[in-house]
Amino acid sequence: MTLGRTGNFPPDYADDLFVAYHGSWNTTAANIRDCKVERVLLENGKPVGSQTFATGWRAPGKPCGDAATWGRPADVVFNTYGEMFISDDKGNRVYRVIYAP
């Protein structure tokens, strides 16, 4: 879980949390937990809602640990410039996310 930073993203992202959901590998198609990055919206330091920020690491209907899965986000961090980095321990990648107005 990482607190957003100003600089690269719009100011309304600065106080929100970003959570990497690693997803389930041993579940049925009926209750698949997605591998994604979720944005937790905060007001006065308290959660008031959430929204999916990044997804697409798995094929529809497949669990995150399936052989056909492209990746599984493990962590989210920001650098001092406000750029977001998402680590992926299935695809062995680090994704750099920047805001492009």
TAQUIVEN-V244370 format. One record per pair of residues at least 6 apart in sequence whose C-alpha atoms are under 6 Angstrom apart, sorted by sequence separation. I is the first residue (numbers start at 1). J is the second residue. If there is no record, write none. Layout:
# TAQUIVEN-V244370
i	j
I	J
I	J
This chain:
# TAQUIVEN-V244370
i	j
41	47
42	48
78	84
88	94
41	48
77	84
87	94
6	14
41	49
77	85
86	94
5	14
24	33
41	50
76	85
86	95
4	14
23	33
40	50
76	86
85	95
4	15
23	34
39	50
58	69
75	86
85	96
4	16
23	35
39	51
58	70
75	87
84	96
3	16
4	17
22	35
38	51
57	70
74	87
84	97
3	17
21	35
38	52
39	53
57	71
73	87
74	88
2	17
21	36
38	53
73	88
83	98
2	18
21	37
37	53
72	88
1	18
20	37
37	54
71	88
72	89
1	19
19	37
36	54
72	90
19	38
36	55
71	90
18	38
71	91
18	39
17	39
17	40
16	40
16	41
16	42
35	64
32	63
29	61
35	72
25	63
25	64
24	64
25	65
23	64
22	72
22	73
22	74
20	73
20	74
20	75
7	81
8	82
2	77
7	82
8	83
6	82
5	82
9	99
8	99
